[in-house]
Amino acid sequence: MTRPAWLFDDSPIDDPLGHGERAVQFLRNLKHPKSKLPGRAFQLDPWVERLVRRIYGPRDADGQRQVRTVFAMIPRGNRKTSIGAALCLLHTFGPERIGNGQVVSAAADAKQALIAYDEALGIVTAMPEVAAKLQIRVGTHKLRHPKKGATYESISSDGATQHGRTVNFLLSDEIHAWKKRDLWEALKTSLAKTSESLHVITTTAGRGADNLAFDLVSYARRVASGEVDDPSFLPVLFEPSPGADWRDEAVWDDVNPGLSLGYPDLKGLRAMAREAESRPSDQDAFKQYHLNFWPDHSASPFVDMATWDTGADPIDMDALEGEPCWLGVDLSSSIDLSVVVAAFRDGDDTILIPQFFVPKDNLRQRQDATGAPYGDWVSKGYVTATPGNVIDFRAVEQHIRDLCDRFDVREIACDPALARNLLNNLQEDGLPAIEFRQGALSMMPAIAELERQVIGGRVKHGGNPVLRFCVANCEVETNTHGHKVRLTKSKKWLSIDGAVASCMAAYRASLGGEAYAGSLYDSDDWKSIYA
């Protein structure tokens, strides 16, 4: 739906002042040290030419540049570094230069930042007559056009902020890897100081929602689909449809604009795909970097979501009537979800049945903040919306009691942080409620157990979408010894409560009702973990 079909058809591209044509002619006159064309001419393929014309041709009613931001999400191997470097030179000594203009390329770290600069330097040095007219400052990663005073410099997002600059052309490279926003904000705001400034963003797909790129690609998708009318923002999105088969070479061709022209190397892609079929980690990397699948899990995921999804077959609840059951309960404030997860043992497998609770009054806010369909989840019964702006724990307690009536509940593991009254109420009535603190050493074996079962394909969850949302939001915190000690999240509205409660319930079920030993801190045994 968002693929830029205009790059491959003959539809007209406005160019009333000829700026698109002059940009194309400049690029055609460049040389590239790796070019196989006669005279080492810069390879300007048709799709790239149309992209350049679309960026520089259209004008507003006042004659100024229409496109001010370009968001290009293109898989690896499609020469986006060469394109970006050529555009930097277009603004440094080409027809788009301005007097004393500042051209900047920025990347996540110093090593990545040098890639675009080295590409630009290679183009310049392939043209000795041009190189002689420029000042190439060795060691500073800077080019300067003395006659006009225009400079091109590469910087990285792991450096100090760059407030005070007046940038007229900015190339932001691989922003899915940018971990901080300080340089982004400094450079982006500097663009507003110059008339007709241009920001070109190039990246491959990222992971999850906890990075700068996710907000931008979300907006780009809305513009590309027509949901948002913003002629100043040009989305160039090469990504597959959500259900596409990553092994289908037709999908490869759709998302790699250069593939039919010989890049990336088709035989190389086929070899990587064969290897990826038997190695999940390689499969994730192949899908993300070569096909622009955007994994919906976090940058440091708890489990592989494709593996998680293998447990999505429907669950026969009636068959579980009266069966042994272990509950994991995680109560929350108004921001997080509250959840009760029932765990059943089915041979070597574990069945997880969750029920979530939210305050009704902030349902819309929660949906807007996350983009998750909370309203739909409530209507389908996955989530219970309790009246008011905080979760009514009485509804949670009643659900637990209903589960105890329906199943043979052996244990109710509760984090006591917010569940003291609930624990007391259940214990007073003789129900098997226990404290299960969420400290690092208490959660470590629980996290390890659920992870082990997921990897082994032994978790059945019926495809519950809210539980999947929680698991996908999880990141894993490790200690200095590499032990996974806590599940965390990157943003406050990205709930992980279902995953936490699932760890608790699955772990207690795996022990088969063994008495809870309490925290390891109750004795000196915990010291052995760090021995």
N, C-alpha and C positions, 0 to 999 in steps of 0.2 A: 504493500500500500504506500510505503514511503520511498521506494526506490526511485532515484532521479532519472526517469525515462527520457527527459529532455536532453540528457547527455548523448543519447544514441539515435535520436531522430533528426529530421531536417527542419524542425520547427524554427521559426525566425527568432533571433535574439536582438533586442533593440540596441542600437549603438549610434544614437543621434549625433554625437560629437566625435566619433571615431576613436574613442579611447580604448575600446575593446580590440579594434584592429591594430592599433599601434602597439598594444601590449603583446599581441600575438606575433607581430613582426619582430619585436625586440627579442622574444624568446627564440624565434627561429634563427636569429643571428648569433645566438650563443653557441658555444662549443662545450663538449663534455669529455673529460679524459677517458671515459669508459665507453663512449659511443662507438657503434659499429657502422654508423652512417658515413657517407663520403665527407671528408674533411672534419670528421669527428663532430658533426653538427648535433646540436641538442635535439633529442627525439621528442617531438611534440605530436603525440598521437591525437587522433580526432576527438576522443572524449576529453582529453586534457585541454585541447584548443577550445572546445565549447565551454568548458568550465571557466577558462580565462576570459572568454568573451562575456560570459554571464556575470562574472564578478565586476568587470571594468566597463562594460558597455552601457547598461541601463542608467538613466539619469532621472532625478526628480524634476518637478516642474520648474524649479529654479536653476536647473542645469548641474546641480551637484550630484556626487556619487550616490546612487540609490542603495547599493549593498554596503553595509558597514561592518557586518560580522558574517564570516563564513564558518560553518561547522561541518567539517569533512571527516566522517568516520569511515575509514577505508582499511581493509585488512593489510597485514604485512605483505611486502613483496610487490606492491603496486606502485612503487616509485613516488610515494607522497613526499619523501624527504627531498628528492630532486626537485619536485614541483615547488615545495616550500622554499628551498634555497634559491631557485630561479626567481620567485616572486620577491624575495628579499633583495636580490640584485636589481630587479626592476625598479625598486623604490630607492636604491642606493645610487646607481649611476644611469639608470634607464629613464624613460620618459615620465615615470611617476615620481621621480625624485623632487624634493623641494629644498630650498635653501636652508642649510643648517638642520635638515631633517634628521630625525633619529629613527633608525630601523633596528628592531630588537627581535631576536629569536630566543625563546625561553623554554626550558625543559625541566624535568623533575630533579636532575642532578647534573653535576658538572660534566660527567662522561657523556650523558645523553645530549646535553646542550652542544657539545662539540661536534656531534654528528652532522647537524644542519650546517654549522659553520664550516666544517671541513669540506662538505659537499659544495658549498658556495665558493670556498677558496680553490677547490679543484677546477670549478668552471672558470674562474678568473685566470688561474695560471695556465689554462689551456688556450688562453687568448693573450699572448705576450703584449700585443699592442694596447690592450685594455689594462693589463696588470701594471704597465709602465706609467699609467696615468693615475693609479691609485696608491694610497699609502697603506701598506700592509704592516700592521703593528704586531710583530712576532711576540708571542707570550701574553698578549692582551686579548686575543680573539676578537680583533676589531679591524674593520676595513674603513677607509675614509676616502671620499671623493673631494680632493682639495679645492677644486674650482667652485663647487657649490657648497662645500662644507658638510655634505651629508655623510652620516656614519652608519655602519652596520656593526652590531655587537651581539655576541651570544652570552646569555647569563643563565643561571639555574635557580630553581625554586628552593634549593637548600641553602642559598646564600642570604645575605641581608636584604631587607626590603629596599625598593628602588623608588621611594617617594622623591619628588622633585623633578623627575624626568618629564620630557614633553615628547612622547612617542607618536609618530604619524603612521607607522606600520608595525604591527606586532604579529609574530608567528608564535603561537603557543603549541608546543609539540607534545604528543602523548600525555594529554592531561589526565588520563585515567590513572597515571602513576603519581600525580601531584598529591602529596600528603598534607600540605599546608595551603592556606588561602592568602597569606600575607603578600607574597609577590604578585599573585593574581590580582588582588585588589589594587595594589600600588600601580601596576602597569595598566590595568583596564581603566582605572580612573584617569590616568595620564592621557589616554586617547581623546578624552573630551576637551583637552586643551587645544587641539589642532583641528582646523576645518578639514573635512573629508578624510579623516583618519580611517584606517582599515585594520580589522582584526581577523586573522585567519587562524582557525583552530584545526589541527590535524591530530587524529588519534585512532587507535584501534579500540575495540570494546574493552570495558572494564569489568569489574565484579561488584555485584551488590549495589547498595544505595549510599554507601559510606565514602564517597569520593566526589571530588569536584565535577567530574565528567558526567555523573548520573543526572544532576540537575540540568545540565546543558543538553544532554541527549534527550531527556524527557521533553524539554521545550522544543528542541529541533523536530522531534516526532510530531508534536502538535502543529507546528508550522507546516511541515511536509504534508500532513494529512488534511490541511485546510481548516483545522479547528481554530487556529490562531492566524489572523491576518497580519503579517509583519514583513513587508517588502524589504526592510533593511537587514533582515536575517535570512541568509541563504543556507538551507540544510542540504547536505550531500551525504545521504545515509545509505551505505551498502551493508545491509544486514538481512539475515534470513527471516522468514515468517516463524512464529513461535513453534509450530509443529513440524518444521522442516527436518528432513533426514540428513544428518551431517555427512553421511557416506555417499549421498547422491551427487554425482559430478555436475548435474544441472544446477544444483544449489551453489556449487563452487563457482560456476560460470556467472551466476546471477550476482554474487557478492564480490567478485574479483574483476573489476573493470578491465584489467590488463591481461587477463588469462587468455583470451582469444588472440592476443597479440604476442604471446610468448612469455609473459611474466605475470605472476610468479611461475616457476617451472612446474609444469603439470606432472611430470614423472616424479619430481621431488615430493609433491603433495600426495601422490598416490602411495609412495613409500612411507611417508609419515602416517597416513591414514591407516595403512595395514598394521603398523606398529601400535597405533593408538587403540585399535580394536581390542587388544589384549592387555593394555595398560591404562587404567582409568585416569591417572594423572596426566599422561600424554594426551588422552582424549580431550580432557578439559582444556589443555593448552592449545591443541589443534583447533578446537571449536571456537575458542575465544580469539586467538590471534590471526588465524587464517580464514575464518568464516564470519567473524564478528558476532557470534552468539554472545549475548550479554548474560552471564550466569546471574541468577537472582539471589544467590547466597552471598555472604559477606566476603571481604578480601581475605580473611583468615577463617574459612568455614569450619564449623564443627564436624559435619559429615558431608559427603558428596550427595547432592540433592537427587541426582539420577539414581543413585543406589537407594536412597530413601524412598523414591517413588515406586520401587519394585514391590513395596508392601501395601499398595493402594487398592487391592482387590476388596470387594464388599465383604463386610463381616456380618455373620448371622447372629444377631443379638439374642434371639430366642434360644439358640443352642447353648448360650452361656448361663442361662437361668440356674441359679443355685451353685454355680461353680466357684471354687476358691478365687479370691480377688484381693489385690493389694492396692491401696489408694495413695496417691501423692497429691498433697494439697499445698498450693502456693497462693497466699492471699496478697493483696496489693493495695496501693494507694489509688487515688483517682486517675493517675496517669497510666499505670500498668493494668494488665488483665489480671483477674483472679481465675484460678483454674483448679479443677479436680480431675485428675487422670486416674482411671481404673486400669490396672494391669492384670492380665490373665496369662497363665502358662498353658500353652498348647503344644505339648511335647517339648521339643527344643526351641520352639518359637515363643515370642511374647506378643500378646495382643494389647494394644493401647486404645482406650476409649476416653476421650477428653470431653469436658464440658466447661465452657468459658463464661465469664461474667464481666459486664462492663456497666458503668453508670450511664443511664439513659441520656442525661443532660449533656454529656460531652461526646456523644456518639458521632455527631456531625464533625466536631473539631478533630476527633481521632481519625475519621475517614479522610478529611482534607489534609491532615498532616502526613499521613502515610500513603495515601492513594489506595489503601486496601478497602474492599467493599464491605465494610462493617454492617451497613444497613441490610445488605443481602444475606450476610451471615446470620444476622438476628432473625430475619424472616424465615430462614431455612432451619433454625433451631440449633445451629452450632454455637451461638452465643446467646446468653440470657442478659437482657438489658434491665437492670433494676432501677426503680424510680430514684430521682435525685441526682446529685452531682458526685456522689461517692457510692461505692459498691455496698449494697446491703448484705452484710455477712450472714444474715439470717437465711437468705435465699441459698447461699452456699451450704450452710449447715443442713438445711432441709434436703438439698440434693444428696448430700452425704448419707443422711438417714434413709433416703429412698433407695440408694445403692445398697445399703446394709440390709434393707428389707428384700431386695431382689436377688442379691448375690451373697455368697459365703465370704464376707469381708473378713480377712484375717488380720489386717493391720491398716491403720490410717496414719500415714507419716505426714506430719505438719511442720512447717517452719514456724517456730513459736514467735517470730518477730511481731506479727500482727494477729496471731491466732490464739493468744492466751485464753480469751473467753471461750472461743470455739473448742479448744482442747478440754477446758474444764467441763463444759457442757456435755461433751461426748463421753468423757471419762466418768462423770457422775452417773451416767446412764449405762455404764458397763460396756461401752463400745471400745474397741482396741485402738485407741488413739495414742500415738507416741510423738515425742519431739524429734525432729530431724533438722538440725541446724544447717544453714547453708554456708558455713565456713569452708575454707579451702580444703582442709583435710577430711571433713565430712563428705564433701561433694566429690572428692577425687575418685574414690572407688565407684561412685554412682555414675559419674561421667564416663569412666572407663568401661563400665558394664554396658551402658546403652550404646556407646560407640562400637564396642565389640559385636553386639548383636546386629546393629545396622550394617556394618561391614560384611557380616556373615549372611545377610539377607534373611534375618530371623525376626524382624519386626513387622507386625501387621497393624496398620492404622486406618485402613478403609479409605485413605485419601482425604482425611479431614483437612480442609483448606486452611483453617485457623492454626492447627497444629503445624502444618507445613510452613506457614508464614513465620511462626515462632522459631522453628528449627532453622529456616533459611536466614533469619536475622542474627543467629548466634555466631559469636566469635569465641575462641578459646584462649583463656589466659593460662600461661604456663609459668612454673617457677624456674629457678636457675638450673634445676636438674632436668628440665624438660617434662616434668609431670603436669598433666592437665588438671588444674585445680579449680577453675571457675569458668562459668559461661558468662559472657559479657555482651553488650550491644554498643553500637556506635552512636545512636541517637535515642533520645528519651522516649519517643513515640514508637520505636521499633520493638515491640514486645517480644520477650523470649521466655515468658513465664511457662508456657506450655512445654517447652523443652526441659526447663528445670524440673518441673513436676514429673515429667516423663522419666527423667533420670532417677528421681527418688522412687517412683513406683516400680520401674523395671528392676532397679537394684534390689529392692526389698522382695520383689517376687522371685528374683533369681536365688535369693537365700532361702526361700521356701518357708518363711515364718520363723527363722532363727531370731532369738531375742536380740533386740537392738543393743549394741555395746556402748552406745553413747559416743562422745567425741574422743578422738585419739589423744587429745590434750589432757584427758583425765588421768593418764599415766605417763611414764617416761618412754613408752613404746614409740611415740611419734618421732623421737630423736633418730630412730633407725632409718627413717626415710631420707634423712640428710647425711647419713653416714657414708 
